[in-house]
Amino acid sequence: MDAEHLQEIPESVQEGPTVHRLADDLVRVRMPLPFALDHVNGYLIRDGAGWAVIDTGLNTSPGRATWAQVWEMLAIAPTDITRILVTHAHPDHLGMAGWLQSVSHAPVLMSIRTQEAMARIWEAPVESWRAETELYLRRNGLDPTWTERVLAHMADLRSQVHPLPQTILPVRPGDVLEIGRRRFRLLAAEGHADDQVLFYEERERLLWVGDQVLLEITPNIGTWPATPPDPLGRYLASLQELAPLPVALALPGHRAPVLRFPERIAELQTHHAHRLEAVWQAVDEAGSTTYQVAQRVFPLESYPIHQVRFAIAETLAHLERLAATGRIHREDDPQGVWRFHRVGSRRNLRALPDL
Ligand SMILES: [Zn+2]
């Protein structure tokens, strides 16, 4: 794939046909999602006589119909799939890995951390999340009536990720994989999902970038019930690490390919700097819960539950970053609700000894 060819890609894929040949040996598949973000990209890469797959879509009937369209348009059989690679354990990327394995008999390759995340999030029954979900909602200022809605939503998602793959080949950041004529180096990319791995092809300067860098939309950086502290800190560190990588074309999990990789990274850094400011502004004098801040930053009333959950997680991630950089601090009230206060606000100054 030469540079001239790459220049032609963005316009031709903007429209988003279901199956799009980026090159003779490289295909993008747009799979449907039942969310505001209505698609996820999967990729097929020529692998000897067959094709390797990167990311799979949600296991829904439109999702399975899309794969049937892929077999037809490429004139291949499901058994021509040689291996199935998963960038991270989010449902839209992992969801059909087990189903694809059942029709192709191909191994599924995922990082050890993705395998652990899969077991934790998708293997365990939704009921096992009840206590953790209740605690998370209470801490963030949502009343317990949200628990049932959140669990029902999780149950719905879980059904679209099953069956889970049975034969898994674990991979690690730093590993090199030969797929057809290409050599892929695996890179860790934390923050959006701490288990995420990217696939970098050095010779062609191609990067399968998962959800780490997206065009038009910003990847969700959220603190969820089991997320280790400060995912936004890890995300910003990862962007800084990725920025100098020579990338002619980044192939993302959503939307169009990214041609100007360092510029897009700079935009994402600016976006989070602005959002950190907006979140800081939304913390009021008397202290605010995550939910109160989220209500001021996002139009929550117009959101379906899926987006409300993302907005809460995103707000909390920004609050945590502000706390990590000393701009706000957290107080836990006797009911276990987290209240954030701006450091240096009048209320805190009053607590200081008279000068
Ligand atoms: Zn995604």
Boltz pocket constraint, residues with backbone or C-beta under 6 A from the ligand:
constraints:
  - pocket:
      binder: B
      contacts: [[A, 40], [A, 90], [A, 92], [A, 93], [A, 211], [A, 253], [A, 254]]
      max_distance: 6.0
